[in-house]
Amino acid sequence: MADQEQQDEAKPKSKKKLIIIIVLALLLLGGGGGAAYYFLFASKPPAEETAAEPAKPVKVRALYVKIRMPGDKPSFVVSLTDSNGRQRFMQLFVEAKTRDQAIVDALSLHMPLICDRLNFIFSSADFTDLQTNEGKLALQQKALEAVKEIITKETGKSDVEAILFTNLVMQ
C-alpha cells in the first residue's frame, strides 16, 4: 500500500509540471508571435526618418496626340526636290508627346495652325539630308520647336516633350 500511495502522490506532481510547461510554451509562443507582428507589421518609422526622406516624384503617364491634317487625314504628304532636280515625295505620320491634359486639349484646338506650320517645315526639307538619321532628327527638332512655339503662345506652357515620326516614307 505504501507503493500505491507514492504513485498517487507522483501523478499529481507530473500533471502540475505538464500544465506549467504547456502554459510557459503558450506564453513564449504568444509573446514571440506578438513581437514578430509588432516588428514586421505594426512598427512605424520615427517621424524624423520619414521627414528626412525626399519626396518621390510621381510619374505621370505620357499622353500622345496624333497630329492630323484637316479632314482627319492621318498623314502629311509633301513633295521634295532632290539634288538632281527630280521630284520626290515624303509621307509622315506625326504624334506629339506630353504629360499634361491641358496641352492635349490645346493641341487639338490649334491643330490647323500646327498642321500648317509643320506642312511648311516638311515641304522645305532637303531630300538628301533626310536620307540620314541626323537629317531626320534635325527635322524632328524643327517640328518640336515649331509646335512648342505655337503652344507656348496660345497657353503659356511649353510642355510638349517630343514630336514623333511614327511612319516616314520617302520615294
NORZIRA-V515592 format. One record per helix or strand of 3 or more residues. SS is the DSSP state (h for helix, s for strand). FROM is the first residue (numbers start at 1). TO is the last residue. If there is no record, write none. Layout:
# NORZIRA-V515592
ss=SS from=FROM to=TO
ss=SS from=FROM to=TO
This chain:
# NORZIRA-V515592
ss=h from=2 to=42
ss=h from=47 to=52
ss=s from=63 to=67
ss=s from=76 to=81
ss=s from=87 to=98
ss=h from=101 to=109
ss=h from=111 to=123
ss=h from=129 to=131
ss=h from=133 to=155
ss=s from=160 to=170
